[in-house]
Amino acid sequence: MMIGVLLLLLLLLPLFLYIAAPQIRKMLCSGMCTSTVQLPGKVAVVTGANTGIGKETAKELAQRGARVYLACRDVQKGESVAREIQLITGNQQVFVRKLDLADTKSIRAFAKDFLAEEKHLHILINNAGVMMCPYSKTADGFEMHMGVNHLGHFLLTHLLLEKLKESAPSRIVNVSSLAHHLGRIHFHNLQGEKFYHAGLAYCHSKLANILFTQELARRLKGSGVTAYSVHPGTVKSELIRHSSFMKWMWWLFSFFIKTPQQGAQTSLYCALTEGLEILNGHHFSDCSVAWVSAQARNETIARRLWDVSCDLLGIPME
């Protein structure tokens, strides 16, 4: 009897998902950037802009008239996306530059060339990331999630910070995740050499994004530069390419997953919304302030992570 009921439920599940999908998707995909701000004369950098949320973010910034730099590891793919954005928006000021966040030499080269090329930087969106990678290390020996998602963007932001200050008011948006709630900063195992779990490594790096944002915001008070972290939602993107399980889950619940355009809304909200300076350092989801974990609110951990990150990257500590 029980087996028969379970089989019936399994048979009815797809029908239920199909019928309920529009309402559930609407509930899960709330939050749109309604700002009408235009960006002529403004300069923006978006990491990981050759696909997914980053691509949609860059496209909207270009649509509003900004000079947009697609900072990508795959330059060939980036060039294709840049041409697409130019065609759609009519904005020819969309450029591609090589940036491999898994290699500090590449990060420094990108920053050096950008600073020589541009007099201003008004928007920096640290969007690129990796998720659930098999254990591996960056060119500098950092665990891949922590190296790319946190340390790579930490270094990039550091190298561009003076330009952001000179261009104030300016903004930094760090793309984090709801997954930060499962994250912990294990200072004794930051590189995952003692124990490693691909899913948790992603969560740890997303927690690091929020802690970095809060400490950065604290240090930037009065500079005219503000920083925000965002949870884009559960989005259909290439981020899950390393996990067969996640691909299966995304397929099963595809009715409820945001499109990249929907996923880009909160990043755009934090980059564009007027008057948001009073919420410097806050975390956002669906274009609203969102709750973060107790770990993410720990100022002691945030300051220690900042110091450890500087030490790992060879940045002089203030």
FIMI-356506 format. One record per residue (C-alpha): residue in one letter; chain; x, y, z. Coordinates in steps of 0.02 Angstrom, whole numbers, plus 50000, padded with zeros to 5 digits. Layout:
residues N
<node "A","A",<X,Y,Z>>,
...
END
This chain:
residues 318
<node "M","A",<50000,50000,50000>>,
<node "M","A",<50136,50124,50052>>,
<node "I","A",<50241,50082,49898>>,
<node "G","A",<50090,50114,49787>>,
<node "V","A",<50062,50285,49867>>,
<node "L","A",<50246,50331,49843>>,
<node "L","A",<50241,50279,49660>>,
<node "L","A",<50084,50383,49634>>,
<node "L","A",<50167,50534,49714>>,
<node "L","A",<50320,50512,49603>>,
<node "L","A",<50209,50504,49450>>,
<node "L","A",<50112,50659,49502>>,
<node "L","A",<50266,50761,49551>>,
<node "P","A",<50310,50819,49374>>,
<node "L","A",<50130,50874,49346>>,
<node "F","A",<50129,50969,49510>>,
<node "L","A",<50294,51054,49467>>,
<node "Y","A",<50229,51104,49296>>,
<node "I","A",<50066,51177,49365>>,
<node "A","A",<50144,51264,49515>>,
<node "A","A",<50302,51323,49428>>,
<node "P","A",<50243,51498,49376>>,
<node "Q","A",<50185,51543,49551>>,
<node "I","A",<50338,51469,49639>>,
<node "R","A",<50458,51547,49513>>,
<node "K","A",<50376,51717,49541>>,
<node "M","A",<50398,51696,49729>>,
<node "L","A",<50581,51642,49713>>,
<node "C","A",<50627,51771,49580>>,
<node "S","A",<50564,51928,49663>>,
<node "G","A",<50674,52081,49665>>,
<node "M","A",<50709,52190,49515>>,
<node "C","A",<50827,52336,49496>>,
<node "T","A",<50710,52480,49456>>,
<node "S","A",<50842,52616,49454>>,
<node "T","A",<50837,52728,49300>>,
<node "V","A",<51014,52793,49327>>,
<node "Q","A",<51112,52817,49166>>,
<node "L","A",<51301,52794,49159>>,
<node "P","A",<51378,52900,49021>>,
<node "G","A",<51559,52939,49066>>,
<node "K","A",<51562,52803,49199>>,
<node "V","A",<51684,52656,49196>>,
<node "A","A",<51642,52482,49258>>,
<node "V","A",<51738,52319,49278>>,
<node "V","A",<51644,52154,49290>>,
<node "T","A",<51740,51994,49324>>,
<node "G","A",<51678,51833,49246>>,
<node "A","A",<51576,51935,49122>>,
<node "N","A",<51587,51811,48978>>,
<node "T","A",<51441,51707,49041>>,
<node "G","A",<51292,51699,49159>>,
<node "I","A",<51259,51834,49287>>,
<node "G","A",<51417,51928,49241>>,
<node "K","A",<51368,51939,49059>>,
<node "E","A",<51195,52004,49101>>,
<node "T","A",<51266,52129,49225>>,
<node "A","A",<51391,52195,49097>>,
<node "K","A",<51255,52206,48964>>,
<node "E","A",<51143,52313,49075>>,
<node "L","A",<51286,52429,49123>>,
<node "A","A",<51329,52449,48939>>,
<node "Q","A",<51145,52481,48899>>,
<node "R","A",<51153,52627,49020>>,
<node "G","A",<51303,52703,48931>>,
<node "A","A",<51451,52647,49037>>,
<node "R","A",<51623,52600,48973>>,
<node "V","A",<51624,52417,49024>>,
<node "Y","A",<51773,52301,49043>>,
<node "L","A",<51738,52115,49036>>,
<node "A","A",<51875,52040,49144>>,
<node "C","A",<51881,51859,49087>>,
<node "R","A",<51994,51707,49090>>,
<node "D","A",<51929,51650,48920>>,
<node "V","A",<51968,51800,48809>>,
<node "Q","A",<51901,51720,48650>>,
<node "K","A",<51732,51688,48730>>,
<node "G","A",<51738,51862,48805>>,
<node "E","A",<51766,51941,48634>>,
<node "S","A",<51612,51851,48568>>,
<node "V","A",<51508,51914,48714>>,
<node "A","A",<51576,52091,48694>>,
<node "R","A",<51521,52094,48511>>,
<node "E","A",<51350,52029,48562>>,
<node "I","A",<51331,52165,48694>>,
<node "Q","A",<51390,52300,48573>>,
<node "L","A",<51262,52241,48446>>,
<node "I","A",<51118,52234,48570>>,
<node "T","A",<51154,52398,48661>>,
<node "G","A",<51233,52501,48523>>,
<node "N","A",<51372,52542,48647>>,
<node "Q","A",<51541,52512,48567>>,
<node "Q","A",<51635,52547,48730>>,
<node "V","A",<51635,52365,48786>>,
<node "F","A",<51808,52293,48806>>,
<node "V","A",<51883,52124,48850>>,
<node "R","A",<52038,52102,48955>>,
<node "K","A",<52123,51944,49014>>,
<node "L","A",<52100,51905,49199>>,
<node "D","A",<52136,51737,49279>>,
<node "L","A",<52089,51748,49462>>,
<node "A","A",<52183,51586,49495>>,
<node "D","A",<52348,51672,49457>>,
<node "T","A",<52406,51828,49550>>,
<node "K","A",<52524,51871,49406>>,
<node "S","A",<52373,51883,49291>>,
<node "I","A",<52279,51989,49418>>,
<node "R","A",<52424,52109,49437>>,
<node "A","A",<52447,52119,49248>>,
<node "F","A",<52262,52158,49224>>,
<node "A","A",<52267,52295,49356>>,
<node "K","A",<52427,52371,49287>>,
<node "D","A",<52358,52380,49110>>,
<node "F","A",<52189,52445,49167>>,
<node "L","A",<52266,52583,49273>>,
<node "A","A",<52375,52636,49126>>,
<node "E","A",<52224,52638,49010>>,
<node "E","A",<52088,52718,49117>>,
<node "K","A",<52082,52877,49220>>,
<node "H","A",<51928,52824,49318>>,
<node "L","A",<51839,52673,49392>>,
<node "H","A",<51664,52696,49462>>,
<node "I","A",<51596,52519,49477>>,
<node "L","A",<51690,52358,49517>>,
<node "I","A",<51585,52201,49518>>,
<node "N","A",<51678,52049,49585>>,
<node "N","A",<51565,51921,49505>>,
<node "A","A",<51675,51777,49444>>,
<node "G","A",<51685,51616,49543>>,
<node "V","A",<51707,51429,49548>>,
<node "M","A",<51596,51302,49635>>,
<node "M","A",<51620,51123,49698>>,
<node "C","A",<51787,51095,49612>>,
<node "P","A",<51884,50935,49644>>,
<node "Y","A",<52028,50977,49760>>,
<node "S","A",<52155,51082,49666>>,
<node "K","A",<52264,51235,49693>>,
<node "T","A",<52289,51400,49606>>,
<node "A","A",<52453,51450,49524>>,
<node "D","A",<52505,51523,49693>>,
<node "G","A",<52461,51369,49795>>,
<node "F","A",<52293,51425,49864>>,
<node "E","A",<52146,51306,49876>>,
<node "M","A",<52045,51343,49719>>,
<node "H","A",<51883,51406,49797>>,
<node "M","A",<51969,51518,49925>>,
<node "G","A",<52099,51570,49796>>,
<node "V","A",<51979,51622,49658>>,
<node "N","A",<51821,51673,49750>>,
<node "H","A",<51904,51767,49892>>,
<node "L","A",<52091,51798,49876>>,
<node "G","A",<52087,51837,49689>>,
<node "H","A",<51953,51969,49712>>,
<node "F","A",<52037,52032,49871>>,
<node "L","A",<52196,52066,49774>>,
<node "L","A",<52105,52141,49624>>,
<node "T","A",<52008,52259,49737>>,
<node "H","A",<52166,52310,49828>>,
<node "L","A",<52255,52351,49665>>,
<node "L","A",<52109,52455,49599>>,
<node "L","A",<52060,52538,49763>>,
<node "E","A",<52153,52702,49740>>,
<node "K","A",<52074,52724,49568>>,
<node "L","A",<51903,52693,49647>>,
<node "K","A",<51939,52824,49780>>,
<node "E","A",<51996,52950,49650>>,
<node "S","A",<51834,52919,49554>>,
<node "A","A",<51718,52930,49705>>,
<node "P","A",<51575,52911,49725>>,
<node "S","A",<51608,52733,49672>>,
<node "R","A",<51548,52560,49721>>,
<node "I","A",<51612,52383,49744>>,
<node "V","A",<51492,52235,49732>>,
<node "N","A",<51549,52063,49791>>,
<node "V","A",<51443,51917,49734>>,
<node "S","A",<51423,51795,49879>>,
<node "S","A",<51288,51665,49911>>,
<node "L","A",<51157,51603,50033>>,
<node "A","A",<51277,51456,50049>>,
<node "H","A",<51384,51563,50164>>,
<node "H","A",<51270,51504,50306>>,
<node "L","A",<51359,51336,50298>>,
<node "G","A",<51531,51416,50288>>,
<node "R","A",<51666,51429,50420>>,
<node "I","A",<51838,51509,50413>>,
<node "H","A",<51959,51375,50469>>,
<node "F","A",<52118,51475,50486>>,
<node "H","A",<52216,51315,50524>>,
<node "N","A",<52153,51237,50362>>,
<node "L","A",<52124,51384,50245>>,
<node "Q","A",<52201,51290,50098>>,
<node "G","A",<52104,51129,50129>>,
<node "E","A",<52258,51023,50154>>,
<node "K","A",<52202,50942,50317>>,
<node "F","A",<52023,50906,50264>>,
<node "Y","A",<51923,50951,50110>>,
<node "H","A",<51744,50945,50049>>,
<node "A","A",<51705,51026,49881>>,
<node "G","A",<51533,51087,49933>>,
<node "L","A",<51589,51159,50098>>,
<node "A","A",<51744,51238,50019>>,
<node "Y","A",<51625,51340,49912>>,
<node "C","A",<51525,51390,50066>>,
<node "H","A",<51683,51443,50158>>,
<node "S","A",<51736,51555,50013>>,
<node "K","A",<51564,51636,50004>>,
<node "L","A",<51573,51674,50190>>,
<node "A","A",<51743,51752,50156>>,
<node "N","A",<51662,51865,50025>>,
<node "I","A",<51542,51936,50155>>,
<node "L","A",<51675,51957,50288>>,
<node "F","A",<51787,52044,50161>>,
<node "T","A",<51645,52161,50111>>,
<node "Q","A",<51608,52210,50290>>,
<node "E","A",<51789,52243,50337>>,
<node "L","A",<51817,52335,50173>>,
<node "A","A",<51666,52445,50206>>,
<node "R","A",<51729,52483,50381>>,
<node "R","A",<51899,52536,50314>>,
<node "L","A",<51823,52640,50173>>,
<node "K","A",<51711,52749,50282>>,
<node "G","A",<51723,52929,50226>>,
<node "S","A",<51815,52887,50064>>,
<node "G","A",<51665,52898,49948>>,
<node "V","A",<51685,52714,49903>>,
<node "T","A",<51553,52593,49967>>,
<node "A","A",<51547,52404,49963>>,
<node "Y","A",<51405,52278,49961>>,
<node "S","A",<51389,52089,49955>>,
<node "V","A",<51247,52002,49865>>,
<node "H","A",<51161,51834,49852>>,
<node "P","A",<51102,51823,49670>>,
<node "G","A",<50982,51680,49701>>,
<node "T","A",<50985,51505,49629>>,
<node "V","A",<51032,51540,49449>>,
<node "K","A",<51051,51435,49293>>,
<node "S","A",<51235,51459,49251>>,
<node "E","A",<51399,51371,49214>>,
<node "L","A",<51448,51381,49398>>,
<node "I","A",<51388,51202,49429>>,
<node "R","A",<51494,51126,49289>>,
<node "H","A",<51603,51028,49411>>,
<node "S","A",<51459,50937,49498>>,
<node "S","A",<51352,50805,49413>>,
<node "F","A",<51238,50803,49566>>,
<node "M","A",<51207,50990,49555>>,
<node "K","A",<51175,50977,49369>>,
<node "W","A",<51043,50845,49405>>,
<node "M","A",<50965,50951,49544>>,
<node "W","A",<50963,51105,49430>>,
<node "W","A",<50876,51001,49295>>,
<node "L","A",<50749,50929,49418>>,
<node "F","A",<50703,51100,49487>>,
<node "S","A",<50732,51199,49328>>,
<node "F","A",<50557,51273,49340>>,
<node "F","A",<50609,51369,49496>>,
<node "I","A",<50784,51427,49451>>,
<node "K","A",<50819,51606,49404>>,
<node "T","A",<50881,51655,49233>>,
<node "P","A",<51051,51745,49227>>,
<node "Q","A",<50958,51907,49193>>,
<node "Q","A",<50855,51884,49351>>,
<node "G","A",<51011,51834,49447>>,
<node "A","A",<51099,51995,49396>>,
<node "Q","A",<50966,52108,49471>>,
<node "T","A",<51035,52122,49647>>,
<node "S","A",<51212,52159,49585>>,
<node "L","A",<51138,52296,49476>>,
<node "Y","A",<51032,52360,49620>>,
<node "C","A",<51186,52381,49730>>,
<node "A","A",<51287,52459,49589>>,
<node "L","A",<51155,52583,49532>>,
<node "T","A",<51026,52626,49665>>,
<node "E","A",<51039,52804,49726>>,
<node "G","A",<51053,52835,49913>>,
<node "L","A",<51121,52661,49953>>,
<node "E","A",<51278,52733,50033>>,
<node "I","A",<51197,52728,50205>>,
<node "L","A",<51192,52537,50190>>,
<node "N","A",<51378,52523,50156>>,
<node "G","A",<51440,52348,50201>>,
<node "H","A",<51269,52267,50202>>,
<node "H","A",<51219,52103,50119>>,
<node "F","A",<51078,52100,49991>>,
<node "S","A",<50963,51971,49913>>,
<node "D","A",<50819,52004,49793>>,
<node "C","A",<50863,52189,49798>>,
<node "S","A",<50835,52201,49986>>,
<node "V","A",<50947,52193,50139>>,
<node "A","A",<50966,52011,50189>>,
<node "W","A",<51010,51922,50350>>,
<node "V","A",<51182,51844,50366>>,
<node "S","A",<51249,51709,50480>>,
<node "A","A",<51326,51741,50650>>,
<node "Q","A",<51496,51698,50577>>,
<node "A","A",<51470,51829,50441>>,
<node "R","A",<51437,51961,50576>>,
<node "N","A",<51594,51921,50675>>,
<node "E","A",<51707,52074,50664>>,
<node "T","A",<51853,51983,50745>>,
<node "I","A",<51852,51849,50612>>,
<node "A","A",<51832,51981,50475>>,
<node "R","A",<51985,52077,50535>>,
<node "R","A",<52089,51921,50555>>,
<node "L","A",<52040,51859,50382>>,
<node "W","A",<52091,52028,50311>>,
<node "D","A",<52262,52016,50393>>,
<node "V","A",<52288,51835,50340>>,
<node "S","A",<52236,51878,50161>>,
<node "C","A",<52361,52021,50156>>,
<node "D","A",<52497,51906,50219>>,
<node "L","A",<52459,51771,50091>>,
<node "L","A",<52457,51898,49949>>,
<node "G","A",<52608,51997,50004>>,
<node "I","A",<52507,52155,50036>>,
<node "P","A",<52579,52269,50172>>,
<node "M","A",<52461,52274,50321>>,
<node "E","A",<52404,52445,50381>>,
END
